[in-house]
Amino acid sequence: MTTQAPPSNLLPLNPEQLARLQAATTDFTPTQLAWVSGYFWGVLNQQSGAAAAVPAPAAEVPTITLISASQTGNARRVAEALRDDLLAAKLNVKLVNAGDYKFKQIAAEKLLVVVTSTQGEGEPPEEAVALHKFLFSKKAPKLDGTAFAVFGLGDTSYEFFCQSGKDFDSKMAELGAERLLDRVDADVEYQAAAAEWRARVVEVLKARAPVAAPAQLSASGAVNDIHTSPYTKEAPLTATLSVNQKITGRDSEKDVRHIEIDLGDSGLRYQPGDALGVWYQNDPQLVKELVELLWLKGDEPVTVEGKTLPLAEALQWHFELTVNTATIVENYATLTRSESLLPLVGDKAQLQQYAAATPIVDMVRFSPAQLDAEALIGLLRPLTPRLYSIASSQAEVESEVHVTVGVVRYDIEGRARAGGASSFLADRVEEDGEVRVFIEHNDNFRLPANPETPVIMIGPGTGIAPFRAFMQQRAADGAPGKNWLFFGNPHFTEDFLYQVEWQSYVKEGLLTRIDLAWSRDQQQKIYVQDKLREQGAELWRWINDGAHIYVCGDANRMAKDVEQTLLEVIAEYGAMDAEAADEFLSELRVERRYQRDVY
């Protein structure tokens, strides 16, 4: 492009300088010219003694702080999409993982946006526990100068739907912050709600934060920005299941599988602590049973994401059939006018209880009705992938990924039922069969950067999975740090997962200590928290020596019991009262010395 020079008496350049400038910029686009303008402004203001008749524009443009509090990656994806939207609108934005956020600076925030999921019984995601606790403590500051917005992600099949988002929203308002727009609580199918909310947030913030000039525009703090892969949740890798081995005994009440998946030459990378996302298909027999109960054939055309599919195919590949919800029960009752279910309508507790005890297919069996195919599809939720803690390190297994799968099996009035993903991997994918996978990175569950740091691992049941990966990595690194494992399950002879491997690590000296809790091998039940309490003095010595503590497994009972025991050990052997012990453990969490992968 060409530019028309202003009158020469207004130029600070001589003709030769002007000619060089025009020659250098002759093919620049308007955006590039604007950037160059900002660049030279920055150079000018960095020179010592440079006059600044006009204040630096950057100081006038407030930064929007965007906090991502994610458990399974969905909140992170929403936050990253919002960051991109804000940058496209030429707004300054800082995206930060809740676990990395220096929460004591929250009172200084002018514009704050929180995207959070919920885990367990209405608890914040693991990386946001410290921030949540701080805001609900006596130390929380007034937020009179802060304006905020909250987007909550949840699952209506759980009682405390989006509770974490509700907590952050109500507490910040209580502390005096201004609500920019109403909180949104999104269910499993969150994408449309998120897109609409992001557009509203951008419009509101454009009115509150002046658009930055190109030289002022900045973004920082990308979440998981070191991880790039062509394979994602939306575009998974089609890999090969190479090993499916039952690792519980013949008489065990549990069916636990060691699954190995060959990633081929995909180049897909992961780290110990990451999770494997698995897209599964529903059992064709379950689909057939449901279709027949509704007096349908399975070949009826239905529309799924703009495509027309036969009903049976849609049910097998696209809809959740193994998890019922209160909303599904209520809608089915209303739609069918079922005499047995209508009394539950409006009673949230009763609906939750019924949904938890009764799979969708059995709800239809117990309360039969005739629905057309589109009505059935309208009741159901989209199928979502399941996440499994990775049980291997690529330092040892290279182009493979291993997971430890507890197969969900139960009976409803004599009819065998099973979990969707776990039975898919255990029963329906043959060896060398295809499985669609992706990596869900988890930077909140990582080995210490210093290989000399001691590690305490607490993982009963399938919670042992990531610690197998940890040990493979520590072995490959030649890490000299001590390692201590607490593991538990019902029976020693039937349920000691990866027994030979752990015994080998002990023999080699890599595993310094191992404490085992078998809950059904004696009259009095013994759990991992009992072993922690029993070893309290030594546990406290390890903590004082800088050990990192890791917990993996059940969120609702085990993780809570383990945390309570840790607090008791800290209080007793650290000579602290309950409040000081709680503060101590919270500080360990902030320092990433106490990390949990719970579900």
Sequence and secondary structure as in RCSB ss.txt:
>XXXX:A:sequence
MTTQAPPSNLLPLNPEQLARLQAATTDFTPTQLAWVSGYFWGVLNQQSGAAAAVPAPAAEVPTITLISASQTGNA
RRVAEALRDDLLAAKLNVKLVNAGDYKFKQIAAEKLLVVVTSTQGEGEPPEEAVALHKFLFSKKAPKLDGTAFAV
FGLGDTSYEFFCQSGKDFDSKMAELGAERLLDRVDADVEYQAAAAEWRARVVEVLKARAPVAAPAQLSASGAVND
IHTSPYTKEAPLTATLSVNQKITGRDSEKDVRHIEIDLGDSGLRYQPGDALGVWYQNDPQLVKELVELLWLKGDE
PVTVEGKTLPLAEALQWHFELTVNTATIVENYATLTRSESLLPLVGDKAQLQQYAAATPIVDMVRFSPAQLDAEA
LIGLLRPLTPRLYSIASSQAEVESEVHVTVGVVRYDIEGRARAGGASSFLADRVEEDGEVRVFIEHNDNFRLPAN
PETPVIMIGPGTGIAPFRAFMQQRAADGAPGKNWLFFGNPHFTEDFLYQVEWQSYVKEGLLTRIDLAWSRDQQQK
IYVQDKLREQGAELWRWINDGAHIYVCGDANRMAKDVEQTLLEVIAEYGAMDAEAADEFLSELRVERRYQRDVY
>XXXX:A:secstr
       GGG SS HHHHHHHHHHTTT  HHHHHHHHHHHHHHHHHSTT   SS  GGGGS  EEEEEE SSSHH
HHHHHHHHHHHHHTT  EEEEETTT  GGGGGG SEEEEEE  BTTTB  GGGHHHHHHHTSTT    TT EEEE
EEE  TTSSSTTHHHHHHHHHHHHTT EESS  EEE SS HHHHHHHHHHHHHHHHHHS    TTT  EE  TTT
T   S  SSS EEEEEEEEEE S TT S  EEEEEEE TTS     TT EEEEE    HHHHHHHHHHTT  S  
EEEETTEEEEHHHHHHHHB  S   HHHHHHHHHHHT TTTGGGTT HHHHHHHHHHS HHHHHHHS     HHH
HHHHS B   EEEEB   HHHHSSEEEEEEE  EEEETTEEEE HHHHIIIIIS TTEEEEEEEE  TTS   SS
TTS EEEE  GGGGHHHHHHHHHHHHHT  S EEEEEEES HHHH TTHHHHHHHHHHTSS EEEEEETTSSSS 
  HHHHHHHTHHHHHHHHHTT EEEEEE TTTHHHHHHHHHHHHHHHHTT  HHHHHHHHHHHHHTTSEEEEE 
